[in-house]
Each structure stands twice: as structure tokens, then as C-alpha cells.
């Protein structure tokens, strides 16, 4: 195999990896949406708790889920565009920080609901 074929093969593998990563963003988003339904609707419906804290935190997971799906699409496009230019696309640090902060807030709120009730 010559250098051109190796380069083309590496590009194909990288694009397929980008597609798999996009699907991982979707899986994560769908999981957050499932947590949204479970925490925001099912738990308050089957237990004797104050509903609104669960609904608020559940809605937060819904927003996070939609965010993961949107960010996944933006990353797919960004990485694909960078590959066409022969470059590397770093994730935006603010985006990574926002996802981290949202996860910490929602995770802490969930732990608080479980530990102290609502």
C-alpha cells in the first residue's frame, strides 16, 4: 500500500470514528431525556413527595439531553470540516465547561433530592 492509500484509509477511519462519536452524543442525550422523564414525572407520580423539585431537576435533565444532541451535531460538522481542511477541531472550552457545570449542578441536585427528599 502506498502513502496515498494509507492517508485515504486513515481519513476514512477517522470519519467513521467521528460518526460513532456522534452516535455516542445521541445516546448520552437520550439517556438524559430518560432521566428527565423518570425523575420529573415517574418518581413524583409514584411516591409521596413534593412534586416541583423533582419536576425542576427532571426538566434540567431534559435540557441537558437536548443540549447533548445539539452539541453532538455541531461537533460532527466541526470535525468533518476540519478533516476536509487537514486540520484538527478542538472542542470549544466554554462548551466543555458548560456541560461539566450543568452535570455537576444536576448531579448534586439529584443527590440532594435522594438524600433529603423533596
N, C-alpha and C positions, 0 to 999 in steps of 0.2 A: 504494500500500500504506500503510495507516495504522500508527500506532505499535504498536498491539496485535499486528498481524500480524508486524511486524518483530521484536518481542520474542519471540513464539512461534516464529518461524523461527530466531532466534538460539539459543533454547533447544533446538530440535531439532538444530541443527548441533552444539551443544556436547555433547549426549547421544551423538550419533553419533561425535564425536571421542573421547568417553570410552570407547565400545565399541572403537574402533580402538586406543586406548591399552591397553585390557585385553588385546586380542589380541597386542599387542607384548610385554606382560609374559609371556604364554604362549609366544610364540616364543623369547624370551630364556630362559625356564625350560627349554623343550625342548632348546635348544642346549646349555645347561649339562648337561642329562641325557645328551646325546650325547657331550659331552666326558667325562663320568663313565665311560661305557662304553668309550670309546676309550682313555682314559688308565689307567683302573683294571683293564680286562680285556684289551683287544686288544694294547696295547703290551707288557705283561709276557708275554703269550702268544706273541708272535712274535719277541721279542728275548731276548738273554741278559743279563737284569738281575735285580737283587734285586727281587722282586715287591712286597713290602709297602709301600715308599714310594709306588709308583705306585697301589696299591690305596687307600692312605690319602688321597692327594691326589684321586684319582678319586672316592672317596666324598664328599669335601668338595664337589666339583662337583655331586654328586647332591643333597646337602643344599641347596646354593645354588639348584639348579634347582627343587626343591620349594618353597623359600622364595620365589622369584620368582613362581611360580604363585599361592601363597597371598597374597602381598602384592598382586599384581595384582587379585585378587578383592576384597581389603579396600579397595583404592583405588577400584575400580569402585563399590562400595557407598557409600563415603565421599563421593565426588564426586557421585554421584546424589542422595544425601541432602541434600548442601549445595545442589545445584541446586533441589531442591524448596523449600528454605527461602530461596532467593535469595541464597545466600552462596557463598564460595569455600572450598574444602577444601585447606589446605596439607598437604603430606606431613609426617609426624612426623619431626622432625630426627634422633631416635635411630634410626629405621628407615633413613633415608638413610645415616647414619654406619655402621650395621651392615652394610649392603650394600657400602658403599665399603671398609670394613675387611676384609670377607670376600673381596672381589675382589682387594684388594692382597695378602693373605696367600696365596690360592690362585694368583694370577698369579706371585708371587715363588717359590712352591714349584714351580710348573711350570717356570719358567725355570731354577731350580736343578737340577731333575731332568734337563732337557735339557742344561744346561751341564756338569754334573758326574756324570751317570749315577746309577743307584740301586743 
